[in-house]
Amino acid sequence: MSSESRLYTFSKETKDKLRKFRLSTSRAKDPQAIIYQVDKSSLEIKQADDEVYKNMQELSDELPDNSPRYVLLSYPLTLASGRLSVPYVMINYLPPTCSSEMRMLYAGAKELMRNQAEAGRIIEIDSAEDLEEIEEKLKGEE
């Protein structure tokens, strides 16, 4: 057992929600995203709110200016070959204005969150505006 999995926790409810979200998004026609955060006192990783975001602008508006977040994103897109792809990724949102304590907290749990969520890969962003180019980032690395 890794030290991260002993330090950070997921409730059974959170694990169930992660699995359900992953399974339900594979056939989605629209982008879907959920925001997760690390509780600083209990070190539990949990959903930040009960919202499933389908619009990148709304998602961008919900990300705090001074606090990191993990975002699970399923984003249907058509590749240059004409093939439909639905990448399921984790976005590690780490704004430059957040404290070093929060940076370390989220850095320590990043791979654990990715593994628990079973995301295909991690995309690093430091600004909520970076979500506007998310489709290019997804297409560029498929």
C-alpha positions in Angstrom: 0.0 0.0 0.0 1.5 3.4 -1.0 1.9 6.1 1.5 -0.6 8.3 -0.5 -3.4 5.7 0.0 -2.8 5.7 3.7 -2.7 9.5 3.9 -5.6 10.4 1.7 -9.1 8.8 1.8 -12.1 8.3 -0.3 -15.5 7.5 1.2 -17.4 4.5 -0.2 -20.0 7.0 -1.6 -17.2 8.9 -3.4 -15.8 5.7 -4.9 -19.2 4.7 -6.1 -19.8 8.2 -7.6 -16.5 8.0 -9.4 -17.2 4.7 -10.9 -20.8 5.6 -11.9 -19.6 8.9 -13.5 -16.9 7.1 -15.5 -19.3 4.4 -16.8 -22.1 6.9 -17.6 -19.9 9.2 -19.6 -18.5 6.8 -22.2 -21.6 7.2 -24.4 -22.4 10.8 -23.7 -22.9 13.2 -26.6 -22.0 16.3 -24.6 -18.9 17.1 -22.4 -19.4 16.2 -18.8 -17.2 17.3 -15.9 -17.2 17.0 -12.1 -15.0 19.0 -9.7 -13.2 17.3 -6.8 -11.3 18.8 -3.9 -9.1 17.6 -1.0 -10.5 18.4 2.5 -7.5 20.0 4.2 -8.4 18.8 7.7 -9.5 15.2 7.0 -7.5 14.7 3.8 -10.6 13.2 2.2 -10.9 13.6 -1.5 -14.5 14.4 -2.3 -16.8 16.0 -4.8 -16.8 19.8 -4.5 -20.5 20.1 -5.3 -23.2 18.0 -6.8 -23.1 19.6 -10.2 -22.2 17.8 -13.4 -21.0 20.5 -15.7 -21.8 20.2 -19.4 -20.5 23.7 -20.4 -16.8 24.6 -20.2 -17.6 28.2 -19.5 -19.7 27.3 -16.4 -17.0 24.9 -15.3 -14.4 27.6 -15.7 -16.5 30.0 -13.6 -16.8 27.5 -10.8 -13.0 27.0 -10.4 -11.7 29.1 -7.5 -8.9 31.6 -8.1 -6.7 30.6 -5.2 -7.3 26.9 -4.7 -6.4 23.8 -6.6 -9.0 21.3 -7.8 -9.2 18.1 -9.7 -11.7 18.0 -12.6 -12.8 14.7 -14.2 -13.8 15.4 -17.8 -15.4 13.3 -20.4 -15.2 15.2 -23.7 -16.7 13.7 -26.9 -14.9 14.9 -30.0 -14.4 14.0 -33.7 -10.8 13.3 -34.6 -9.2 14.4 -37.9 -9.8 10.8 -39.2 -13.5 11.4 -38.7 -13.6 8.9 -35.8 -15.6 9.8 -32.7 -13.5 9.7 -29.5 -14.6 10.2 -25.9 -11.5 10.8 -23.9 -11.9 10.5 -20.1 -9.2 12.6 -18.4 -8.4 14.2 -15.1 -7.5 17.9 -15.1 -5.2 19.0 -12.4 -6.0 22.7 -11.8 -3.3 24.4 -9.9 -3.5 28.2 -10.0 -0.3 30.1 -9.4 -1.8 32.1 -6.5 -2.5 29.1 -4.3 -0.4 28.5 -1.2 2.6 26.1 -1.3 0.8 24.0 1.4 -2.2 23.5 -1.0 0.2 22.7 -3.9 1.8 20.0 -1.9 -1.5 18.6 -0.7 -2.8 18.3 -4.2 0.5 17.1 -5.7 0.6 14.3 -3.1 -2.9 13.0 -4.0 -2.8 13.5 -7.8 -1.8 10.0 -8.9 -4.1 8.4 -6.3 -7.0 10.4 -7.6 -6.2 9.5 -11.2 -6.0 5.8 -10.3 -9.2 5.9 -8.3 -11.0 7.7 -11.0 -9.4 5.5 -13.7 -8.8 8.5 -15.9 -6.8 8.0 -19.1 -4.4 10.8 -18.4 -3.8 14.0 -16.5 -3.9 17.4 -18.1 -2.2 20.2 -16.1 -3.7 23.7 -16.2 -3.0 26.8 -14.1 -5.8 29.0 -15.3 -9.5 28.4 -15.6 -9.3 30.1 -19.0 -7.2 27.1 -20.2 -10.4 25.1 -20.3 -11.3 27.1 -23.5 -8.5 25.3 -25.3 -9.2 21.9 -23.8 -10.5 20.4 -27.1 -7.2 21.3 -28.8 -5.2 19.7 -25.9 -7.3 16.5 -26.2 -7.0 16.3 -30.0 -3.3 17.1 -29.9 -2.4 14.1 -27.7 -4.9 11.4 -28.8 
